[in-house]
Amino acid sequence: MKTGAIIYVAGEEPRSGFGINPLEYIKRSGVIADQWEMVTHNSGHFDIHDAWHRLVTQGMQQVLCLMAEVTQDGMLRFTGRQLRLCG
């Protein structure tokens, strides 16, 4: 079964970008995903539903949503909240 992951970031993305590549956040979180999408204030996705739809249309049968927030130094910090989205 293919798994997709969405990182939902509360707050605004720093103008200079994040401190490390967002893919590293997925690896550090321990979530194993075949594909992932990031939803931020500045991303092309308007909301979680938009990112979920994109993952489902690309063949993901299970989609996880991880909640994160931007710290003062531009890093992401996971809140520990995780949602399992299904369709």
N, C-alpha and C positions, 0 to 999 in steps of 0.2 A: 504494500500500500504506500503510495506516495504521500509525503507530508510536506505542507507548506507552513511557513511561519510569518507572522506580521509583528513588527515591533511598532507599537503605538507610543509616540513620544509626546508627553505633555510639556507645554512650554515652547518657546521659540528656539530654533536651531541657531547656534552662534554664527555670526557673519563670516567668521574665519573657518567654519566647518567644525566637525567633531575632532577631538584629540587623536582618535585612532580610526581606522577603517571600520565602518559599521558591521562588516562581516565578522570582525573579531568579537563583537558583542554577542553574536549568535553562538560562536564557538565557546565563549566563556560562560554562557548561560546554561550550557549542557543540553540544549535542545538540538536534536538531530532533525534537520529539515533538508528536503531536496531542493526547495526554492524558498526565497523569502522576499518580503516587501517591507518597506519602512514608511510609516505615515508620520509626517511632521508638519509643522505649520507651513513650511516652504516646499513640501514635496508635491509631486504631480497628483497624488491621491488626495481626494477631498475628505475621505473618512475611511473607517475600517471596512465598511461594506464594499467600497470601491476596490480596495486591495484584496479583499476576500474573493470578490467576483473574478478578478484577474487570475488569482491562483487556481480557482476552481475550473475556469475555462482552459487553463494550461495543464489540467489533468490531476490536480492534487485532490485526493480523496479525504484527507484530514487536514484541517487548518488550525494552528495554534496562534493565539494572540498574546504577546507579552507586553506588559505595561512598563514604561520607563519614563524617566524625567531627566532633564538637562541640569547638571550641576553648575556651580559658579565658574569652574575652570573649563567648561565646554565638553565634559565627559558625560556619558550616559550612565545612569544608575537604575538598575531594575528595581521595581517596587515590590517584587515578589508575587504580584498578581498575574495569573495566567488563565486565559479563557480558551476553551476548546470550541471552535466554531465548526458546525457541520451543515450540510445542505441537503 
